[in-house]
Amino acid sequence: MTSLDHPQLSGLGRNPTAPQDVLVRLATHKAGRHGISLRRGRLEDAVVEALLTHGDDNTAVGLRGDRISPEMRRRIAEHPDPAIRDAYTDFVRDMVDRKVPIGIDDLEEAYGQPRTALVSAPSPSLRAAVARAWYDRPLAVQVELLADPDPQVRAAATEHRQPGVPPEWRERCLADPAVRVNVARYVPLTSEQFAQLMRSEEEEVHQAVAGNPHLSAEMVARLLDIDDPLVRVAAAQSRHVDAEIRDRLYALVEAERADGSIEAEVALNWNFAEPDWLREAPLNERMTYLDCQYTTFRRVLASCHDLPEEAWRRLDNDPELLVRRAAARRPDTPPEILEGLVRAHGDVFHIRPLLVDHPNFPRHMLRTFVDEPSPNVRYLALQDPELPVPDLQQLAAAAESFLRRGVARHPNITDALLEHLLSDPDPQVADDAAANSALRPTQMLRILTAAGL
């Protein structure tokens, strides 16, 4: 049985206005406990007691820190069941063993030691977890991790460009199979180091080197004849190739894709590398890429904020939506550009801030999106916290469940609409309706009664 078997109970558990007596009754049901685990803020002692009485070690994992009172922390620390007592510690240690990233504060709490001590812990899995989680570690700590006897620790210490590899450690790291690929992506390379890496028979090493932002023109020239789509695209994005060479490299990869090469498809469409150097180039050099046929260059150009008006006019009308969206994120985007772009194509919710949250976006126009043909555009009308009830009713009748979910979460929802959405056939809609802070106590009690709680 999952929380979606009783979505109203799960939603009610995370409702910020649910009173203590409701939460205590919810704690007797698995779906209710799931919802409570997602609540923000501190839980009252009576609710924690109910969770301890009816829950298990999975429930106890979230009962920690400022989420509960000092008295309840002592209560759990003295609990007779070790599974309850050590629930959080066991959870963190399991994540460490599974190599699942977890925060440095969580590691300190679970292991009862400061990060400066954990970096020398007996367990290599724990030392590797510290290397992944302690982003701003001092250089002395980084050196200790680079010298670690376990390869997984050294690999974890070099996954990111920061805090980096000191110059005196680069040769050693580039010779270390555990970290060679990681380090080859970002450290400045001497001619000898570059040549040594290129003698490797590992494709991954060549691909890492090709993406290194510090390569010289001579090094890039050595990459041009490597028969690897990812290397070719990386070389094509270099500042050291001219337009003719760039066209040749892209044409080779395009031809491979046409022949069915998955690697070429990945290199062209699933490669997140960008010519970042273009952002720092002089304005007159950047402007030469305004008509570049390769989208990634125009997208990077559109992320700059100091372009002349003519450049913005052309980028706002670029044939690629990705470029137009990037251009629309500049500080002084005209309101009509923002509205037109969103009205035609909607917004991208995994990139924040949203375009509708841009200071220049005409927020008063949001409610007019209700009648747009695209459901993704209609959804944006819900960004208006005062969306009129008739518009909410119209969206609540939509075939698309994500629109009904949006209505279920809306602050201007009516009792009647909430009651209707609580019975929606999609359990996620009912869950969101029960979690709406506009839900009245009488409706909460009806949910509990109907569930036999």
Helices and strands as residue ranges (DSSP letters): G 3-5, H 7-13, H 20-26, H 30-37, H 45-54, H 57-60, G 65-67, H 70-77, H 82-85, H 87-97, H 104-111, H 115-118, H 124-133, H 139-146, H 151-157, H 167-174, H 180-184, H 191-198, H 203-210, H 217-223, H 229-236, H 243-258, H 262-269, H 277-280, H 283-287, H 295-302, H 309-315, H 321-327, H 335-345, G 355-357, G 363-371, H 375-379, G 380-383, H 389-396, H 401-409, H 415-422, H 427-435, H 441-450
